């Protein structure tokens, strides 16, 4: 099943989340990162945007709208592009978008690759980050 490339550019519902000190500390603890700036509320770990998208569900609705068999979905890779620092207390609006769809041949047949891009914008209107994840959809065997 080839995904419709016409879906490229489709955006999901915007979700606004508040960065809490508790969330930052729990994330840092899970990473084993003891940077004192996190405890002081001055910063967040570099990969913290993934926690924001996970907690808020940003992008999930967009993936569900594709009518994929979620048992055949894998997280392939993740990258972040940063524009402004984040810290506890910041309010961030997340907007997910399908940035690309392409096919790769795997050992068991074709795999659909969905590049899900989420932009995080601070309440001030300043873009804070863009998170890009590659979602791998393993096409059903025929």
Secondary structure, 3 states (H helix, E strand, C coil): CCCCHHHCCCECCCEEEECCHHHHHHHHHHHCCCCHHHHCCCCCCCCCHHHHHHHHCCCHHHHHCCCCCHHHEEEEEEEEEECCCCCCCCEEEEEEEEEEEEEEEECCEEEEEEEEEEEEEECCCCEEEEEEEEEEEECCCC
